[in-house]
Amino acid sequence: MSLDLATTRRIAKLARIGLEEHALEATRQKLNGILGWIDQLAEVDVTGVPPMVGTETETLRQREDKVTDGNCRDALMACAPETSGPFYTVPKVVE
């Protein structure tokens, strides 16, 4: 696959890359080089090769889903500049 200048310009626009007209040819050549490497990788025979660890083979570690109140209200309230009982006091924003 080979890209033309119009396609390179469109890719740059979609990627929100500000390319000047004089830089389009160099970018087109670089993108064609990347596509050439991808074509070479597609030709490699990987039959019988097990997949490497990825997101589809590993499960996420999950913690136990239990509700706690933290039991640290006094420590959290000590950090507040102003409090009123068990609540934070903030300046009035809307009149």
Secondary structure, 3 states (H helix, E strand, C coil): CCCCHHHHHHHHHHCCCCCCHHHHHHHHHHHHHHHHHHHHHHCCCCCCCCCCCCCCCCCCCCCCCCCCCCCCHHHHHHCCCCEECCEECCCCCCC
